[in-house]
Amino acid sequence: MARFRVWLRRRPALHLSYRILIAVIGGAIVVGGLILVPLPGPGWLIVFIGVAVLGTEFRWARRLGRWARAQLARFWAWWKARRAASADARR
């Protein structure tokens, strides 16, 4: 993949076209996921996949993805602590 990126960067018009294509595909995935969020199913997962696609070309999307993973890790730690406390209270 690294060789492809080097090859692509040597051709500015093609590189711009590729970035636009990634932006359109990633944006469509994000929008589709946001539409699905209120419905039962994997809406947020699809949004995060779209951000990951955007993150292949855009630094802001990579930072957003890292931030979202950190928030998810914090949430799961909180959830596990809450469930453990709830289980202890029932005993």
Secondary structure, DSSP 8 states (H G I E B T S, - for coil): -HHHHHHHHTSHHHHHHHHHHHHHHHHHHHHHHHHHTTSSSSHHHHHHHHHHHHHTT-HHHHHHHHHHHHHHHHHHHHHHHHHHHHHHHH-
